[in-house]
Amino acid sequence: YTSGATIQYFNDLSENGVVLCAIGTSVTLNKSTLTFANSSAEAQSISATTKPAGTTVTWKSSNEEVATVSSGTVTPVGAGTCEITASITVQGVTKVASCGVTVGSSVTKSKSSK
């Protein structure tokens, strides 16, 4: 303890409207894009790293007609593009990371026999 030093404790999460306790909060994804040949392609996984570690992640697709997401597993549904977001909220502060998804419309045609 230094003589004359002031130690201040905050029982509230904010002072003058500025959040004090969410410093260092973040969410990042291991992939920034996913591409599927078509809607029949296998699902792909993305993972989120959170600070603080172990924070609950909420996953969302911007267009569920293109792709859906559940616990980081992205499943193609139809041709187009969308964005998958992973969000966390810590002490009222929300952080978001996103991954662009493209689902192609290519379909493998089988040869007809004559």
C-alpha positions in Angstrom: 0.0 0.0 0.0 1.3 3.4 -1.0 0.5 6.2 1.3 -2.0 8.6 -0.3 -3.0 6.1 -3.0 -6.7 5.9 -3.7 -8.3 2.5 -4.3 -11.9 2.7 -5.6 -14.3 -0.2 -5.9 -17.3 -0.2 -8.1 -20.4 -2.1 -7.0 -22.2 -1.0 -10.2 -21.2 -2.2 -13.7 -21.1 1.3 -15.1 -19.9 4.8 -14.2 -21.3 7.7 -16.1 -22.8 5.2 -18.6 -19.5 3.6 -19.5 -19.2 -0.1 -18.9 -16.2 -0.9 -16.8 -16.2 -4.7 -16.4 -16.5 -6.1 -20.0 -13.0 -5.1 -21.1 -11.4 -8.0 -23.0 -14.7 -9.6 -24.0 -14.5 -11.1 -27.5 -15.7 -13.8 -29.8 -13.8 -15.0 -32.9 -14.5 -17.7 -35.4 -12.0 -20.2 -36.9 -13.3 -19.6 -40.4 -14.4 -16.4 -42.2 -16.1 -18.1 -45.2 -17.8 -21.4 -46.0 -18.6 -22.6 -49.5 -21.0 -25.4 -50.4 -21.2 -26.8 -54.0 -25.0 -27.2 -53.5 -27.7 -27.7 -51.0 -27.0 -31.5 -50.9 -23.4 -30.9 -49.7 -22.4 -32.2 -46.2 -22.7 -29.8 -43.3 -19.5 -28.0 -42.2 -18.6 -26.9 -38.7 -17.2 -23.6 -37.4 -16.0 -23.0 -33.9 -16.1 -19.9 -31.7 -13.4 -18.9 -29.3 -14.7 -16.6 -26.5 -13.2 -14.4 -23.9 -14.0 -15.0 -21.2 -13.6 -18.7 -22.1 -16.8 -20.8 -21.8 -19.2 -18.0 -22.5 -22.4 -19.2 -24.1 -22.5 -18.6 -27.8 -25.7 -17.8 -29.7 -25.7 -18.9 -33.3 -27.9 -17.3 -36.1 -28.3 -17.5 -39.8 -29.2 -14.3 -41.7 -31.2 -16.5 -44.2 -32.4 -19.9 -43.2 -33.5 -20.6 -46.8 -29.8 -20.7 -47.7 -28.2 -22.3 -44.6 -29.1 -23.1 -41.0 -26.8 -23.3 -38.0 -26.9 -25.2 -34.8 -24.1 -25.2 -32.2 -21.7 -24.2 -35.0 -22.7 -26.8 -37.5 -23.8 -25.1 -40.8 -26.1 -27.0 -43.1 -26.8 -25.9 -46.6 -30.5 -25.6 -47.5 -30.7 -23.7 -50.9 -28.6 -21.7 -53.4 -27.6 -18.2 -52.3 -25.5 -16.4 -49.7 -26.0 -15.6 -46.1 -24.1 -14.7 -43.0 -23.7 -16.9 -39.9 -23.2 -15.0 -36.7 -21.9 -16.0 -33.3 -22.7 -13.7 -30.5 -22.0 -13.5 -26.8 -23.2 -11.1 -24.1 -21.2 -10.4 -21.0 -22.5 -8.0 -18.4 -24.8 -6.4 -20.9 -22.2 -6.0 -23.7 -22.7 -8.0 -26.9 -19.9 -9.0 -29.2 -20.5 -10.6 -32.6 -18.3 -12.5 -35.1 -19.5 -13.6 -38.6 -18.8 -16.1 -41.3 -20.0 -15.6 -44.9 -21.7 -18.6 -46.5 -22.2 -19.4 -50.2 -24.3 -22.3 -51.4 -24.0 -23.0 -55.1 -26.7 -24.3 -57.3 -24.6 -26.9 -59.2 -26.3 -30.2 -59.6 -24.7 -33.3 -60.9 -26.7 -34.6 -63.8 -26.8 -38.3 -64.4 -26.4 -39.5 -68.0 -29.6 -40.9 -69.5 -29.4 -44.3 -71.1 -30.7 -44.8 -74.6 
